[in-house]
C-alpha cells in the first residue's frame, strides 16, 4: 500500500498486513492534526519502505520528546522511526486506498477537547497505555516490541 504527503514529494510503501489504528486525543495530537484527534498506526520497520522525499522531511521535537516529522513542501505530517527503532509511526490519512484495519484504541481521552465525542467499540484509555498493550491491540495479538503479549498480563492489567 502506498502513502504520500499532500504535494506528493514524500512517498512511502507499507507491506501487508496493515495493522489496526489508534486515535490520540491529547492536546499535542490535536494541534498536530488540526482536528479532534490524530489517527495513526505503528508498522514494523520490516514492512516500511521510503519511496522518495527523505530530503524533504523536517522534524520538530518538544522538550518532552514528542516528535513530528513533516514535508517541508506542503507541511503534511509524515512517518518517522519511533525511538524503539523497530517500528515506524505512520499517519493513516496519508494512505491511498482502503485498509482492512479499524480504530481499536482511543488514547488520552481524559484530555480530549470538550466538543469531541468518541464513539464506536474501540478501547478507551484516559492516558497513554503501556506500549506493549497498545501494540497488542494494533497488531491483533501478533508479536509485540518486547516479545509475545501474555494473556496473564492482559488479565492483570484489567484488574
N, C-alpha and C positions, 0 to 999 in steps of 0.2 A: 504494500500500500504506500502511495506517495503522500507527502505533505509538503507544503511550501507556504512562504510568507505572502503577504498581500501583493507585493510587487513581483514575486517570483524569483527574486535574487538569491534567496536561501531555500534550498530544497533538500529533502531527506527521504529515505525509504525505510519502512518497517516491514520485517518479515512476520508472517503469521505464526502462531496465533497472536492476535492483538489482545492485550489484557483489558479488563474492565476499567471503568473510570471512577474518579472521585471528584467531588466539588468541595473546594475550600471557601469558607465564608468569612475568613478573617479580614481585618481592615487592609492589610498589605495586599492580599489577593484581590480584594475589591478594587483597590487603586490600580493594580496591575492590569486587570481586565476591563475596568471602567463599567463593571456590572455588579450583580449581586454576589457572584462567586467566580472562581476560576475552575474550569473543568480540564482535568489532565489525567495522565497515566504515568506509570513507571514501567519502562520497557527495558528488557535485558540488553546490555551492551552488544551481545552477540546478534541481536535481532535488529540493530540500528546501523544505518549507513548514511553518511553525508553524501549527497549527490553534487552539490555546488554551493558556493557562497560563504564558506568559512571566513573568508577575508572581509565579509560584510557584517560580521557579528560583533556587537559591542556588548559589554557586560556592566551591570550595576549591582553593587552589594551594599547592604546596610551594615552597620557595626555589629549587629547581632548575627550576621551570616546569611540573611535572606538574600537570595540571588535572583536576578532577572537578566536573561540574555535576549537581545533583540536585534532585528535587522536595522542596520544604520541607514538603509534607504527608505524604508516605509514605516519603521517603528514596531512592526509585528513582533510579539514575543515568540521566541524560537526555542527549540530544545537545548538542554545543556546536560553534561555529565554530572551526576549527583556526587556528593562528597564521598559516598561509599565506593565510587568508581566501578560498580558492577551494573548500574542502571542509568538510563537517561530519563530525565523528566521531560515529558512531551505534552504540549498543549493540544487538546483534542480538536480545537477549532481549525487547526491547520491541515487536518487530514482531508484528503479528497475521496469522496465516495462514502458508502455506508460501512459500518463496522458491526460485528455481531455482539460486541460488548454493550454494557449498560452501566449507568451510575449505580455503584454499590455502596458508596460511603459519602456522607456529608461531614466535613471536618469543621471544627471551630464554630459550631452552631451557637455557642454561648455569646459570641461576639458578632453575630450576623447583623445586618442592617435592620432597622425597625420595620422597613417596608418589604423585607424579604420573607416570602412564605415557602417553606420547604415542604415538598410533597413527594409521594412515591413510597416505595418499600425499602429504600436504601437504609443501611445502618447509620445512625447519627452519633457523633462524638462531640461533646461540649468543647473539647480541646483537641490538640493533635494526638492521635493514638501512637502507641509504640510502632516503629517502622515494620517490625515483623508481622504485627496484627494487620496493618494496612496492606502489606504485600500479600498476605494470605487472602484477603478479600479481593484484591485486584486480580490476582492470578488464579483464583478459584481452587486453592488448595495445592498448587504447584510448589516446588521448592522455593523457599524464600532466600533472602540475602544471607541469613545465618544458618541455612540448612532447613530441614523439614519443620513445618509447623506441627507441633504436637497437640492432639486434641485435649490432653490434660492441661496445657497452657490455656486453651480456649475456655475450658470449664472453669479454671481458677480465675481467669480474667473477668468472667461474668459474675462471680460471687461477690 
